[in-house]
Amino acid sequence: MTVRERLEETEKSLLAPYAALSADSRGRNRPEPEADDRTCYQRDADRILHSRSFRRLMHKTQVFLQPEGDHYRTRMTHTLEVARIARTIARALRLNEDLAEAAAMGHDLGHTPFGHAGEAALSEVMGVDFHHNEQSLRVVDKLEKDGHGLNLTYEVRRGILCHSGPEVAETLEGQIVRIADRIAYINHDIDDAMRAGILKNEDIPTEISDVLGCKHSQRINSMVSDLIRTSAGKAEISMTPEVADAMLKLRSFMFERVYRNPVAKGEESKARLIIQELYRYYSAHPEKLPQDFQTQLDFEGMPRIVCDYVAGMTDKYAIYKFEEIYIPTAWSIR
C-alpha cells in the first residue's frame, strides 16, 4: 500500500460520511497517474503554492493602495488567513482539510492589481464584467504552465470558482471556503482600517460587538465557533441566525465606513487610469505583449489575452509598465 492509499483509507475511516474523499474525486480534465505519496487534493494545494500566480499575490493590494507600513494585508496574506480558517472549520467538522486548503489557496489567483479598483477598471474598459473568481479559474485552467494550466481536480476548481458569485460549490469544503473568505476579509480589513486611523474599535455598533466581541480575535472566534457548532453533524454549512445577522451587519458597516472611505480609496482614480491605459496600449500594440501571450492571440482573441496580461500584473509591475510606456525617462511618478 502506498502512502497515498493509506491516506485515502484514513480519510474513509475518520471523515464524516458527507466529506469529499480524495479517492472519490471526479478527477482532472486531463487524466494523469496518481502520486504515491500525496492525495489528489494535496497535490493540488502544492501546485497552487508553487505557481507563479500565487507568488504574485504578495505584491497585490487587498484594500489599501500603496499603504505606508509593512503590516497591511496583501492578497497573499489574505489567502493564507482564508486557508487557515477553512482548515480549522474543516477539521472540526471532520471534512477534508486538504480540499478546503487547496481551494482557499487558489481562490484569489485571478485578482487584478489594485484590488477591486482594478477589477472595476477592466470591466469599464472592456465593456463586459470582469469577475475575479472566474479569472481565478481561468488562471489554474489555462494561464499557468505556459497555457497548459495546473490541471486541478474538479472539486478544487469548483471551490475556486464558487467562493463568490451566484454558484455554490457541491462540496461542503468548497462552501467552507466561501464563508472563510468573508470571515477573513471582514475582520482583517477592520484591523487594517484601525492601523490606517480611519476606524476605532468603539466605532463598531454595539449591536454587532455584543454578539461577535470587541477584538479582532474575538470576532473571528465567535464566527468560526458558531459555524462549527451549528454545522456539526449536518450535511450543510450554516451559522445561527443571530451570528449570521451580526456578520452581515458588520459587512455593511465596513462598506459604509471603510470600503467607500475616501482615505482608503483616495488613489483609486489613479489606479483605474493605469489599468485602463495599459489595456488600451496593449490592445493597440499586441506585438508588445510577452511572447507566451502572443501565441494565444490566434485562438483566444486580443481582448481576452490583453485582459489576462494586465490582470496578472502586480501593483508594482503595473506602475512600472505605465511609467515605461507613458512617462519620459527624465521624469518620475514615484
ZAMARGU-4260 file (C-alpha; in steps of 0.2 Angstrom, whole numbers, plus 5000, padded with zeros to 4 digits):
<rodrens>
0) 5000/5000/5000 | 5007/5017/4995 | 5007/5032/5006 | 4993/5040/4996 | 4982/5024/4998
5) 4985/5024/5016 | 4980/5042/5017 | 4964/5038/5007 | 4960/5024/5019 | 4962/5035/5034
10) 4950/5048/5026 | 4937/5034/5024 | 4938/5029/5042 | 4940/5046/5050 | 4930/5059/5040
15) 4911/5062/5040 | 4900/5052/5028 | 4897/5069/5019 | 4915/5074/5017 | 4923/5074/5000
20) 4935/5059/5000 | 4951/5060/4989 | 4948/5043/4982 | 4931/5048/4976 | 4936/5064/4967
25) 4928/5067/4950 | 4946/5069/4943 | 4955/5081/4932 | 4951/5087/4914 | 4967/5078/4908
30) 4969/5061/4916 | 4986/5058/4924 | 4993/5045/4936 | 4991/5047/4954 | 5005/5051/4966
35) 5012/5038/4978 | 5015/5050/4992 | 5000/5063/4991 | 4982/5063/4989 | 4975/5072/4974
40) 4970/5087/4984 | 4987/5088/4992 | 4994/5089/4975 | 4983/5102/4970 | 4987/5113/4985
45) 5006/5110/4981 | 5003/5115/4963 | 4995/5131/4968 | 5008/5135/4981 | 5022/5133/4968
50) 5013/5143/4954 | 5019/5160/4948 | 5001/5167/4951 | 5002/5163/4969 | 5019/5171/4971
55) 5012/5187/4963 | 4999/5188/4976 | 5012/5195/4988 | 5013/5211/4978 | 4994/5214/4975
60) 4983/5225/4985 | 4970/5219/4997 | 4961/5236/5002 | 4973/5250/5004 | 4983/5255/4989
65) 5002/5258/4992 | 5000/5259/5011 | 5014/5266/5022 | 5019/5252/5033 | 5024/5233/5032
70) 5009/5226/5042 | 4995/5229/5030 | 4987/5214/5022 | 4991/5209/5004 | 4982/5196/4993
75) 4994/5183/4999 | 4992/5186/5017 | 4973/5186/5015 | 4974/5170/5006 | 4984/5162/5020
80) 4972/5168/5033 | 4957/5161/5022 | 4966/5144/5021 | 4969/5143/5039 | 4951/5147/5044
85) 4945/5135/5031 | 4956/5121/5038 | 4951/5124/5056 | 4932/5123/5051 | 4935/5108/5040
90) 4945/5099/5054 | 4932/5102/5067 | 4918/5096/5056 | 4928/5080/5050 | 4928/5086/5032
95) 4943/5086/5020 | 4956/5099/5026 | 4966/5096/5010 | 4952/5100/4998 | 4947/5116/5009
100) 4965/5122/5009 | 4968/5119/4990 | 4953/5129/4985 | 4957/5143/4998 | 4975/5144/4991
105) 4968/5146/4974 | 4953/5157/4976 | 4960/5174/4973 | 4973/5170/4960 | 4963/5180/4947
110) 4963/5196/4956 | 4969/5211/4947 | 4982/5224/4953 | 4975/5237/4965 | 4961/5226/4972
115) 4943/5229/4967 | 4948/5245/4959 | 4957/5236/4945 | 4943/5224/4943 | 4931/5239/4940
120) 4943/5247/4929 | 4944/5231/4917 | 4925/5230/4917 | 4924/5248/4911 | 4937/5247/4898
125) 4932/5230/4891 | 4913/5234/4891 | 4910/5217/4900 | 4910/5212/4918 | 4927/5206/4925
130) 4924/5194/4939 | 4940/5188/4949 | 4933/5171/4953 | 4930/5167/4935 | 4948/5174/4931
135) 4955/5163/4946 | 4948/5148/4937 | 4955/5153/4921 | 4972/5155/4929 | 4973/5137/4935
140) 4964/5130/4920 | 4973/5139/4906 | 4986/5153/4910 | 4998/5144/4922 | 5011/5132/4915
145) 5013/5142/4898 | 4995/5139/4893 | 4993/5121/4900 | 4986/5126/4917 | 4988/5116/4933
150) 4976/5103/4929 | 4967/5103/4946 | 4954/5091/4952 | 4935/5096/4948 | 4932/5099/4967
155) 4946/5111/4969 | 4941/5120/4953 | 4923/5122/4959 | 4929/5128/4976 | 4939/5142/4967
160) 4925/5147/4956 | 4911/5147/4969 | 4920/5156/4983 | 4910/5171/4976 | 4896/5174/4963
165) 4879/5165/4961 | 4885/5147/4960 | 4888/5136/4976 | 4901/5123/4977 | 4894/5105/4978
170) 4906/5100/4992 | 4905/5106/5009 | 4923/5110/5009 | 4920/5122/4994 | 4906/5130/5004
175) 4918/5132/5019 | 4930/5142/5008 | 4916/5154/5003 | 4912/5159/5021 | 4930/5158/5027
180) 4934/5171/5014 | 4921/5183/5021 | 4926/5180/5039 | 4944/5183/5035 | 4942/5199/5024
185) 4929/5207/5036 | 4940/5205/5051 | 4957/5209/5044 | 4951/5224/5035 | 4945/5231/5051
190) 4962/5228/5058 | 4970/5237/5043 | 4957/5251/5044 | 4962/5254/5063 | 4980/5254/5058
195) 4976/5267/5045 | 4967/5278/5058 | 4950/5278/5049 | 4942/5267/5062 | 4942/5263/5080
200) 4935/5249/5090 | 4922/5259/5098 | 4915/5264/5081 | 4908/5247/5078 | 4890/5247/5083
205) 4886/5239/5100 | 4873/5228/5092 | 4887/5219/5082 | 4901/5219/5096 | 4889/5212/5109
210) 4886/5197/5098 | 4904/5195/5090 | 4915/5203/5103 | 4926/5219/5103 | 4943/5212/5097
215) 4949/5205/5081 | 4952/5188/5088 | 4935/5188/5097 | 4926/5192/5081 | 4934/5178/5071
220) 4932/5165/5086 | 4914/5170/5088 | 4910/5167/5069 | 4921/5151/5067 | 4915/5143/5083
225) 4896/5147/5080 | 4898/5140/5062 | 4906/5124/5069 | 4893/5121/5082 | 4879/5125/5071
230) 4885/5114/5056 | 4891/5099/5067 | 4883/5083/5062 | 4874/5090/5047 | 4877/5090/5028
235) 4876/5109/5027 | 4887/5124/5032 | 4877/5137/5042 | 4878/5149/5057 | 4864/5153/5070
240) 4853/5167/5064 | 4860/5179/5077 | 4878/5177/5072 | 4874/5177/5053 | 4864/5193/5055
245) 4878/5201/5065 | 4891/5196/5052 | 4880/5204/5038 | 4878/5220/5048 | 4897/5221/5051
250) 4900/5219/5032 | 4888/5233/5028 | 4896/5243/5041 | 4913/5240/5033 | 4906/5245/5016
255) 4899/5261/5023 | 4915/5266/5034 | 4930/5258/5025 | 4927/5251/5008 | 4920/5268/5002
260) 4930/5279/5013 | 4940/5292/5004 | 4956/5289/5014 | 4956/5270/5009 | 4950/5274/4991
265) 4959/5290/4988 | 4971/5284/4975 | 4958/5273/4966 | 4956/5285/4951 | 4974/5284/4948
270) 4974/5265/4949 | 4960/5264/4937 | 4969/5276/4925 | 4984/5265/4925 | 4974/5249/4922
275) 4964/5256/4908 | 4978/5264/4899 | 4988/5248/4899 | 4974/5239/4892 | 4972/5251/4878
280) 4990/5252/4874 | 4992/5233/4873 | 4976/5232/4863 | 4984/5244/4850 | 5001/5236/4851
285) 4999/5217/4854 | 5016/5215/4847 | 5022/5222/4864 | 5014/5208/4874 | 5026/5194/4880
290) 5029/5180/4868 | 5019/5167/4878 | 5004/5179/4877 | 5006/5182/4859 | 5005/5164/4854
295) 4987/5164/4862 | 4981/5178/4851 | 4975/5166/4837 | 4964/5156/4847 | 4959/5167/4862
300) 4957/5184/4854 | 4966/5200/4858 | 4953/5207/4871 | 4954/5192/4881 | 4973/5190/4880
305) 4976/5208/4884 | 4965/5206/4899 | 4974/5191/4905 | 4991/5200/4904 | 4985/5216/4913
310) 4975/5206/4926 | 4990/5196/4931 | 5001/5211/4934 | 5006/5215/4952 | 5003/5233/4958
315) 5022/5237/4956 | 5023/5230/4939 | 5008/5239/4933 | 5015/5255/4939 | 5032/5251/4931
320) 5025/5247/4914 | 5014/5263/4914 | 5029/5273/4918 | 5040/5264/4905 | 5026/5267/4892
325) 5020/5285/4896 | 5032/5294/4907 | 5048/5302/4899 | 5064/5295/4906 | 5069/5311/4914
330) 5053/5311/4924 | 5047/5300/4938 | 5029/5297/4945 | 5037/5289/4961
</rodrens>
